[in-house]
Every structure is written in structure tokens, then in C-alpha cells.
């Protein structure tokens, strides 16, 4: 009887080990994917900052052109 119980316990432990190995593989894959998403997000932030900087530059240049051509609107 104890041999049968031991075998059942061993079979359950083997099944648990296989499940854990599968979970480890999935966690590793998801960790890689999350890292990739984080890197892509960081690049998007850098690109957005560069676009904002260029827009600020264009805004300053446009204001300067409007002043030189005396096209600025004055709000009372």
C-alpha cells in the first residue's frame, strides 16, 4: 500500500515539476517581451521630446518672422 502511495506522490511531483518548467519558460518569454515594450516606450519618449523641441524652435522662429514683418496680433 505504501509503495502505491509513494508512486502516486512521485507522479504528482513529476507533474508539478513539468508544470513549473513550463511556467518558467513562459515567464522568461514574457520578461523578454516586457523588456522590449519598455525599450520601445523609452524610444517613443525620446522621439516625442525631440518633436516638442523642434516645435518650440519653429514657434520661436515664427514669432520672430511675425515681428519683423509686423504681423503680430496685439490683444487688448
N, C-alpha and C positions, 0 to 999 in steps of 0.2 A: 504494500500500500504506500509506504513512504517513497519507494522508487517512482511510483506513478506520480505522486505529488511533486517530487523533485523534478521529474521530466516536464510536468506542466509548468512549474515555476521557471525552469530553464527556457522553455518555449516562449513564455511571456516576456522574459528578459531579452531574448533574441529579437522578438518583435519590437519591443521598446527601443532597443539599440538601433534597429533598422529605421524606425520612425525618427529617432533623434538624428541619425546621419542624414536623412532626407531633409529634416528641418534645418540642419546646419548648412547644407548646400543651398537651400532656399534663402536663408538669412545672408549668406555670403553674396549670392546673386543680387538680392535686394540692397545690400550695403553698397555694392558697386553701382547700382542704378541710382541710388540716392546721392552718392558722391558725384555722379555725372550730372544730375539735376542741379545740385548745389553749384557746381562749376559753371554750368550754363547760366544759372541765375546771376552769378557774380559777373560774368561777361556782359550780361544784359545791363546790369547796373553801371558798369564802366561805359558801355556804349551810350546809355541814357545820359550819363554825366557829360560825355563829350558832346552830345547833341545839344544839351542845355547850355553848355559853354559857347558853342557856335551860335546858338540863337541869341544869347546875351551880346555876343560880338556884333551880330547883324543888327540888333536893336540899337546899340550904341552908334554904329555907322549910319544907320537910317536917321537917327536923331541929329547927327552932325550934318548930314546932307540937307535935311529939312531946315536946319538953322541957317546954313549957307545960302539956301535958295529962298529963305524967308517964307517957308511954307508951314511953319509950326502954327497949330491952332492954340490960341490962348483961351483958357476957360476963365470966365469972370468970377 
